[in-house]
Amino acid sequence: MTAIDKGQSRLSFVPEVGGAVSRFTVGGRDVLRPAAPGTSDALMTASFPLVPFCNRIPHGRFVFEGREVVLPPNLAGHPHPLHGQGWRSAWAVENAADGEALLSYEHAPDAWPWAYRAEQRFQLLDSGFRVELTVINASETAMPAGLGFHPYFPRRPGETLTAANDGVWLIDTDVLPTEHHPGPWEADWAAGAAVAGHGLIDHCYTGWDQRAVLRAPGQPETVITASPECRWLHVYVPPGEGFLCVEPCASRPNPFGEGDTGMVVLRPGERRSIWMQIVTG
């Protein structure tokens, strides 16, 4: 396990598990949901990167600049590949010292037919951390790209989430977006709403202003901020579980669907970066 420290903040990694964060504490308190020792699945960690796309591609099929691509499923029992390749691959630790860390992943062409390099640069703060996620097109042709973050937070008694938005993508039984619903739905996060008391929430919210706040009575608040490219906020609240996810994303589910999905085109050698910051206190 790799870890960095600064003051009261400590950030631990399991780079071999999708370049994931395994634990983040401030003053010994878990700000993110800690991974169980020995976990081998990024879905059971504290946070992992989404690269080079976010969420699900229907049946893994899309066409980009005349090229048809078919990606295999990467989640057991689910037909739609999600979150790219980074979270299912081992990353290398290039540096981890003095409160900073650099993790990298080199993707060789496979079903995703483009080579790319992904990097995560972490910087610890006195009561938080900042991470910059970058993807670099290392192939000889243009490549589509979208990026995001997937942090897990402990679900505390009385937890509320406040996050400005102007609407939400409704989903079908495969958790694929079906239609955009303007305004509040199920939980009015823009006004601040309780996390508990809803059915499954696994939805992408539009018009996000890159700031979200988690609050619980008598406990420090957690503030999640992100770069301007992160115009979508994915919120995952599974009923009966002890965690929730608040995911800043620079592209939306079904990233090759119609309309503005946030996907960009990277020419050979071009890069795209986004950042997320989590602060508590």
C-alpha positions in Angstrom: 0.0 0.0 0.0 1.2 3.5 -0.8 0.3 6.5 1.4 1.1 10.2 1.7 0.6 12.5 4.7 0.4 16.2 5.4 -0.6 17.5 8.9 -3.7 15.7 9.9 -4.5 14.5 6.4 -3.5 11.0 5.2 -4.3 9.5 1.8 -3.7 5.9 1.0 -3.8 4.1 -2.4 -4.2 0.7 -3.9 -2.7 1.5 -7.4 -3.0 -2.1 -8.5 -6.8 -1.8 -8.1 -7.7 0.7 -10.8 -5.5 3.4 -9.5 -7.9 3.8 -6.6 -7.8 5.6 -3.3 -8.2 3.1 -0.5 -8.6 5.6 2.4 -8.7 9.3 3.2 -8.6 10.5 6.8 -8.4 13.9 8.5 -7.4 13.7 12.1 -8.1 9.9 12.0 -11.7 10.4 10.8 -12.7 8.7 7.5 -13.9 11.4 5.0 -14.2 8.7 2.3 -15.6 5.2 2.7 -12.5 3.1 3.5 -11.7 0.1 1.4 -11.6 -3.3 3.2 -8.1 -4.8 3.5 -7.2 -6.9 0.5 -10.0 -5.6 -1.8 -9.4 -6.3 -5.5 -12.4 -4.4 -6.9 -12.4 -0.7 -7.5 -16.1 -0.6 -6.7 -15.2 -1.4 -3.1 -12.6 1.3 -2.7 -12.8 4.9 -1.5 -12.5 6.6 -4.9 -11.4 5.8 -8.4 -10.9 7.6 -11.7 -13.2 7.4 -14.7 -11.1 7.3 -17.9 -11.6 7.7 -20.9 -15.4 7.9 -20.5 -17.9 8.1 -17.7 -20.7 5.6 -17.0 -22.3 3.3 -19.5 -22.1 2.8 -23.3 -25.2 0.9 -24.4 -24.0 -2.6 -25.3 -20.5 -1.1 -25.8 -21.3 0.0 -29.4 -20.5 3.4 -30.9 -19.2 4.9 -34.1 -16.4 7.5 -34.0 -15.2 9.3 -37.1 -16.4 6.4 -39.3 -14.9 3.7 -37.1 -17.2 1.2 -35.4 -16.1 0.2 -31.9 -17.6 -2.6 -29.8 -16.4 -2.8 -26.2 -16.9 -6.0 -24.1 -18.8 -5.8 -20.8 -16.6 -5.1 -17.8 -19.1 -5.7 -14.9 -20.4 -9.1 -14.2 -24.1 -9.5 -15.1 -24.3 -6.2 -16.8 -24.3 -5.8 -20.6 -23.2 -2.2 -20.9 -19.5 -1.5 -20.3 -18.9 1.5 -18.0 -16.3 3.9 -16.8 -13.6 3.1 -19.3 -10.5 1.0 -18.8 -8.6 2.8 -16.0 -10.7 1.4 -13.2 -10.1 -2.2 -14.3 -6.4 -1.8 -14.7 -3.3 -1.6 -12.5 -1.6 1.8 -12.3 2.0 2.6 -11.5 3.2 4.9 -8.7 5.7 7.3 -10.2 6.0 9.5 -7.1 4.6 9.5 -3.6 6.4 11.9 -1.1 6.0 15.2 0.7 2.2 15.2 0.5 2.0 14.6 -3.3 1.6 11.5 -5.5 1.6 10.8 -9.2 -0.1 7.6 -10.5 -0.1 6.6 -14.2 -1.7 4.1 -16.5 -0.6 3.3 -20.0 -3.3 1.8 -22.2 -2.3 -0.3 -25.2 -4.9 -0.5 -28.0 -7.4 -3.4 -27.6 -11.2 -3.3 -28.0 -10.7 0.4 -27.3 -8.5 0.9 -30.3 -6.5 3.9 -29.1 -3.4 4.1 -27.1 -3.4 6.6 -24.3 -1.7 7.6 -21.1 -3.7 8.6 -18.0 -2.3 10.4 -14.9 -3.6 11.2 -11.5 -1.8 13.9 -9.6 -2.7 14.1 -5.9 -1.9 17.0 -3.5 -2.8 16.8 0.1 -4.2 19.9 1.9 -4.4 20.6 5.6 -7.9 19.2 5.7 -8.5 17.7 2.3 -6.9 16.8 -1.0 -6.9 17.8 -4.7 -6.6 15.4 -7.6 -6.0 16.2 -11.3 -6.9 13.6 -13.8 -5.4 13.8 -17.3 -5.7 11.7 -20.4 -3.2 12.0 -23.3 -3.9 10.6 -26.7 -0.8 8.4 -27.5 -2.2 7.0 -30.7 -1.8 8.1 -34.3 -5.4 9.0 -34.9 -8.0 11.1 -33.1 -9.5 9.7 -29.9 -12.7 10.5 -28.1 -12.3 11.3 -24.4 -14.4 12.0 -21.3 -13.2 12.0 -17.6 -14.7 11.9 -14.2 -14.2 11.0 -10.5 -16.0 8.3 -8.4 -15.6 9.1 -4.7 -17.6 7.2 -2.0 -18.6 8.9 1.2 -19.8 7.3 4.4 -23.5 7.8 4.9 -23.9 9.5 8.2 -27.1 9.8 10.2 -29.2 12.8 9.1 -26.9 13.4 6.0 -28.0 16.0 3.5 -26.6 16.9 0.1 -26.7 20.3 -1.4 -25.8 20.7 -5.1 -27.1 23.2 -7.6 -28.6 21.7 -10.8 -31.2 22.5 -13.4 -32.5 18.9 -14.1 -31.7 15.2 -14.2 -31.5 12.4 -16.7 -34.1 9.8 -15.9 -33.0 6.1 -16.3 -34.4 2.8 -17.4 -33.9 -0.6 -15.7 -30.4 -0.8 -17.2 -29.5 2.5 -15.6 -29.2 4.2 -19.0 -30.5 7.7 -19.5 -33.9 8.0 -21.2 -35.0 11.6 -21.0 -34.0 14.8 -19.4 -36.3 16.0 -16.6 -36.0 19.7 -15.9 -36.1 20.9 -12.3 -36.2 18.7 -9.1 -36.9 15.0 -9.2 -37.2 12.6 -6.2 -34.7 14.7 -4.1 -34.3 18.5 -4.5 -30.5 18.6 -4.1 -30.4 22.3 -5.3 -32.3 23.2 -2.1 -30.5 20.8 0.1 -32.2 17.4 0.7 -31.9 14.4 3.0 -30.0 11.5 1.5 -32.2 8.9 3.2 -35.8 8.2 2.3 -35.6 7.6 -1.5 -35.6 4.7 -3.9 -32.5 4.0 -5.9 -30.8 7.1 -7.0 -28.2 6.5 -9.8 -28.7 9.6 -11.8 -26.8 12.3 -13.7 -27.7 15.9 -12.9 -27.2 18.7 -15.3 -26.4 22.4 -14.8 -24.1 21.7 -11.8 -22.0 24.6 -10.6 -19.0 22.5 -9.5 -19.8 22.6 -5.8 -21.5 20.1 -3.6 -21.8 20.0 0.2 -22.5 17.0 2.5 -23.7 17.9 6.0 -24.6 15.8 9.0 -25.8 17.0 12.4 -22.9 17.6 14.8 -20.3 16.6 12.3 -17.9 18.4 10.0 -19.3 19.2 6.5 -17.6 17.9 3.4 -17.2 20.2 0.4 -16.7 18.7 -3.1 -15.5 21.1 -5.8 -14.4 20.5 -9.3 -13.0 22.1 -12.5 -15.4 24.0 -14.9 -15.3 21.1 -17.3 -17.3 19.0 -14.8 -20.7 20.2 -15.9 -22.5 17.0 -14.7 -22.8 15.5 -11.3 -23.7 11.9 -10.9 -25.3 10.9 -7.6 -25.5 7.3 -6.5 -27.5 6.5 -3.3 -28.3 2.8 -3.1 -31.1 2.1 -0.6 -30.0 0.3 2.6 -26.2 0.8 2.0 -23.9 2.8 4.3 -22.4 5.0 1.6 -23.3 7.4 -1.2 -21.4 8.7 -4.2 -21.1 12.3 -5.4 -19.3 12.1 -8.8 -18.0 15.2 -10.7 -18.0 14.3 -14.4 -16.9 16.0 -17.6 -19.2 13.8 -19.7 -22.5 12.1 -19.1 -23.9 8.6 -19.3 -24.3 7.2 -22.8 -21.4 9.4 -23.9 -21.9 8.7 -27.6 -25.6 9.4 -27.5 -27.3 12.4 -29.0 -26.9 16.0 -27.9 -24.2 17.5 -25.7 -22.5 14.6 -23.9 -19.3 16.4 -22.9 -17.0 14.0 -25.0 -14.1 15.8 -26.7 -11.9 14.9 -29.6 -8.2 14.6 -28.8 -5.8 14.7 -31.7 -2.6 12.7 -31.5 -0.5 14.1 -28.6 -3.3 16.2 -27.2 -4.4 16.0 -23.6 -7.4 16.8 -21.4 -7.4 17.4 -17.7 -10.0 17.9 -14.9 -9.7 18.3 -11.2 -11.6 17.5 -8.0 -11.1 18.8 -4.5 -12.5 17.4 -1.3 -12.2 19.4 1.9 -13.7 18.8 5.3 -14.0 20.9 8.5 
